[in-house]
């Protein structure tokens, strides 16, 4: 975090002594500075913290943008060249683990998200699945895969499964792939589109789309190896700007 980054927006009470630290924090920047949108959301409404209200400003270090709260959601002020994707979180995978849960991944700030997985290694050639929150049923999908040395197209599907399988690839040299999620934090069915390579298995390419058949407003997800383990690598969550 930068020198001005905050983790809370304090609310002072009558008769409270204002210290030099209090004053310097306020004087250091006219706009509260946060490392990510996750630390921004956690800084309002708690014990001794300011209530989030319309007109509040915030600067996000991860995306280098200024945002304002319009009474219902955060919107970006600038810069005008701000990208369509905002980094929400980056989670480093530990050593020889079979699953990783990413909390506080989805919120009302964004409707749609992209999740990427890269770097690190797997204990073998594996596929890696995705589960939303604690929902362990109702995952549907259909897709195709093929190999660079053949024009044959093959199908793959999931029918009311416990997760979306084959979202990412794990190999002894890398973890890779990405997926887009549509409306995971809205009271709607969550859609997905996914792509993953498999270099160690005939240079295969996998793509699929699907949905999770509930209207649960998810905030977290779990990435799991179908067998074996994962070591290192980073799971990054990006929010698609709504405007």
Secondary structure, DSSP 8 states (H G I E B T S, - for coil): --TTB-S--B---TT----HHHHHHHHH-SS-EESSHHHHHHTSSSTTB----TT-EEEETTTTEEEEE-SSSEEEEE-TT--SEEEEEEEE--SSBSEEEE-S---TT-SEEEEEEEBSEESSSEEEEEEETT--S-EEEEEEEEETT----EEEEEEEESSEEEEEEE-SS-EE-EEEEESTTSSS-EEEEEEEEETTTTSEEEEEEEEESS------EEEEESSS-EES-EEEEEEE---
